[in-house]
Amino acid sequence: MSRLEEKWNELADIKDELAERDWFMGTSGNLAIKVSSGPLQFLVTASGKDKRKRTDEDFLLVDEFGRPAGCTHLKPSAETLLHTEIYKRTRAECSLHVHTIDNNVISEIYGDQEAVTFKGQELIKAFNKWEEDAVLRIPIIPNYAHIPTLAKCFSSHIHEDSGAILIRNHGITVWGKTSFEAKKILEASEFLFRYQLRLLEHRVSQLSKVV
């Protein structure tokens, strides 16, 4: 099996797993995995595909500029430039972008603060934060319609080989040194978002009882 085939199947398995979680509403979301570093080439989801199905046209190979690396009728996902920024600036091998209700609501609640912060939560260890008083800060950036502008803003928050960034009322992009790490960070992020929303609901409920 060639490296391209190996990476294709690796990304397809992740797509299948995330589809079972119903994280690809309305064909939203996009996934990418690096195939080579020199020259930079990676597989990315084709635009407009039903990600609940597994087909031979789920992904296409693109270059360092997010352009198809060969002759194809497929179009790369709209946010492909975000993946290129990650691979140019880090040693990440996989990057995942999904739209969920929880991450959209969190991004709106904390959007004016430009970040959502978590402390004292066990699952921040998924981000390699092991200290007892560790703090996880996930940046929230504006949802620029112009993708090059979005990519420029996005790139200013890429500092490590693994991480996560929220786009306000759009979705989350995560990346990791392996596909397993990227998926782990995505799952941990979604857990933290749901926890925070439940906590806010509880606090509002308690206040209403006092009033």
VENSULVEN-V991805 format. One record per residue. RES is the residue in one letter. SS is DSSP state (H for helix, E for strand, L for the rest). PHI is phi in whole degrees, -180 to 180 (* if undefined). OMEGA is omega as a letter, one per 30 degrees, with the letter a starting at -180 (NA if undefined). Layout:
res: (RES	RES)
ss: (SS	SS)
phi: (PHI	PHI)
omega: (OMEGA	OMEGA)
This chain:
res: (M	S	R	L	E	E	K	W	N	E	L	A	D	I	K	D	E	L	A	E	R	D	W	F	M	G	T	S	G	N	L	A	I	K	V	S	S	G	P	L	Q	F	L	V	T	A	S	G	K	D	K	R	K	R	T	D	E	D	F	L	L	V	D	E	F	G	R	P	A	G	C	T	H	L	K	P	S	A	E	T	L	L	H	T	E	I	Y	K	R	T	R	A	E	C	S	L	H	V	H	T	I	D	N	N	V	I	S	E	I	Y	G	D	Q	E	A	V	T	F	K	G	Q	E	L	I	K	A	F	N	K	W	E	E	D	A	V	L	R	I	P	I	I	P	N	Y	A	H	I	P	T	L	A	K	C	F	S	S	H	I	H	E	D	S	G	A	I	L	I	R	N	H	G	I	T	V	W	G	K	T	S	F	E	A	K	K	I	L	E	A	S	E	F	L	F	R	Y	Q	L	R	L	L	E	H	R	V	S	Q	L	S	K	V	V)
ss: (L	L	H	H	H	H	H	H	H	H	H	H	H	H	H	H	H	H	H	H	L	L	L	L	H	H	H	L	L	E	E	E	E	E	E	E	E	L	L	E	E	E	E	E	E	E	L	L	L	L	L	L	L	L	L	L	L	L	E	E	E	E	L	L	L	L	L	E	L	L	L	L	L	L	L	E	L	L	L	H	H	H	H	H	H	H	H	H	H	L	L	L	L	E	E	E	E	E	L	L	H	H	H	H	H	H	H	H	H	L	H	H	H	L	E	E	E	E	E	L	L	H	H	H	H	H	H	L	L	L	L	L	L	L	E	E	E	E	E	E	E	L	L	L	L	L	H	H	H	H	H	H	H	H	H	L	L	L	L	L	L	L	E	E	E	E	E	L	L	L	E	E	E	E	E	E	L	L	H	H	H	H	H	H	H	H	H	H	H	H	H	H	H	H	H	H	H	H	H	H	H	H	H	H	H	H	H	H	H	H	L)
phi: (*	-73	-63	-61	-65	-61	-70	-59	-66	-62	-72	-64	-65	-65	-59	-62	-66	-70	-64	-64	-83	65	-100	-125	-62	59	65	-71	91	-157	-129	-148	-146	-74	-106	-150	-100	-136	-77	-67	-142	-147	-86	-139	-63	-75	-68	77	-93	-78	-78	-81	-107	-110	-135	-79	-118	-71	-132	-140	-86	-126	-98	-64	-102	79	-98	-53	-83	-150	-74	-158	-91	-79	-114	-64	-55	-58	-91	-55	-63	-66	-67	-63	-63	-63	-72	-73	-105	-139	-98	-62	-111	-147	-141	-132	-133	-134	-109	-128	-62	-61	-72	-70	-66	-59	-66	-79	-62	-106	-59	-67	-85	66	-174	-120	-120	-129	-145	76	-104	-57	-74	-71	-64	-63	-97	62	-111	-109	-68	-62	-105	-63	-124	-106	-120	-105	-64	-124	-112	-65	-92	-66	-71	-80	-60	-59	-68	-61	-64	-65	-65	-59	-63	-69	-109	-94	-126	-135	-76	-146	170	-151	-139	-96	-107	-58	53	-134	164	-118	-119	-125	-150	-156	-72	-140	-66	-63	-65	-62	-66	-62	-66	-64	-63	-64	-60	-66	-62	-63	-65	-66	-59	-64	-67	-64	-65	-64	-61	-63	-64	-64	-62	-67	-65	-65	-71	-68	-68)
omega: (a	l	l	l	l	a	l	a	l	l	l	l	l	l	l	a	a	l	l	l	a	a	a	a	l	a	a	l	l	a	l	l	a	l	l	a	a	g	l	l	l	l	l	a	l	a	l	a	l	a	l	l	l	a	l	a	a	a	l	a	l	a	a	l	a	l	l	a	l	a	a	l	a	l	l	l	a	a	a	a	l	l	l	l	l	a	l	a	a	l	l	l	a	l	a	a	l	l	l	l	a	a	l	a	l	a	l	a	a	a	a	l	l	l	l	a	l	l	l	l	a	a	l	l	l	l	a	l	a	a	a	a	a	l	l	l	l	a	l	a	l	a	l	l	l	a	l	l	l	a	l	l	l	a	a	a	l	a	a	a	l	a	a	l	l	l	a	a	a	a	l	l	l	l	l	a	l	l	l	a	l	l	l	l	l	a	l	l	a	l	a	l	a	l	a	l	l	l	l	l	a	a	l	l	l	l	a	l	l	l	NA)
